[in-house]
Amino acid sequence: MIKVEAATLQEAYSKAASELSCSVVDLDINIVQNGSSGFLGLFKKSAIIEVQRKGTKPVREERDRKEFVPPRKEESSNNNEADSSFNDERRDRNRRNKNRRNKGKKEFPRSESGEKKVEPETAIVVPLKETAALIIEPKIEVAKTSVKEPRHTIVSTAIDQNFHHEKREINDVIDEVRMQIKNLFKYSCFTLESPIISKYSDDTILIEFSGEDAALLIGKEGYRYKALSYLLYNWINLKYGLNIRLEIAEFLKNQEEMIDKYLAPVIERIRNSGKGQTKILDGVLIKIALEALRAQFPEKYVGIKSGKDGGKFIVVNDFNRKTA
């Protein structure tokens, strides 16, 4: 039996077959360790197997068979004589011990019928209390370890803080947000000017970015813009309870102007027929269109629907009106 080590079990099988000059089917395999690729190159394990050809006896049996040598005739005869002499000595010893025990026994007088009188054995009666005292139970000492019970503490989150504390004024928040956004983009790979943070409305902060790499910060079809807007909104809304308006090189302004031009005939058609819908819109555009249509038709139902291909569009009608 040989031990084979390889990166995977398949490689170990083929390696063992080549070393034993046979097919993998003819191998008797014992898997010692399964191979593992690990995580990012760490904790990698190689496959280890013990293998031999089928039909061959294990190495231990062959070794035992080689080590066993049958005794010679002379040695066997000598062993038999030694065993017989040992048995005779043992028999004599048992006979002497038996005679000694018989001498130590007391001979009781026989009765008229010829039977020996046997004295009745006296039973020793031990009170229950004494028997209880005689029984000594083993004392098992258990090592006492001081186990501290875990204390369940409730960590106060930003939501709890906003819930229990009064809402801060937007003017007090602007300076703090400005410093934190500067620290956020301090080590970024984009060449940008210092961000401008100002008040847009009573519950909205305006965040403006500009610079040489502003277009790169927007990304193709605005995917970086959406990601950055999502990040900043979740941070500022969760901590301060405010909304944001993110403007990067007038990207949002241009999107709003484009949506206004597109929605003009849609709004006219909805006013004439009482209902209508938009085309499939992107994530940024659909948010702008939704706010514009809700401002134009506050008495109608304005909602976002999804198509068969996953695209989203806005529906406006008199059905399923929102109930306050």
Secondary structure, 3 states (H helix, E strand, C coil): CEEEEECCHHHHHHHHHHHHCCCHHHEEEEEEECCECCECCECCECEEEEEEECCCCCHHHHHHHHHCCCCCHHHHHHHHHHHHHHHHHHHHHHHHHHHHHHHHCCCCCECCCCCECCCCCCCCCCCHHHHHHHCCCCCCCCCCCCCCCCCCCCCCCHHHHHHHCCCCCHHHHHHHHHHHHHHHCCCCCCCCCCCEEEEEECCEEEEEECCCCHHHHHCHHHHHHHHHHHHHHHHHHHHHCCEEEEEECCHHHHHHHHHHHHHHHHHHHHHHHCCEECCCECHHHHHHHHHHHHHHCCCCEEEEEECCCCCEEEEEECCCCCCC
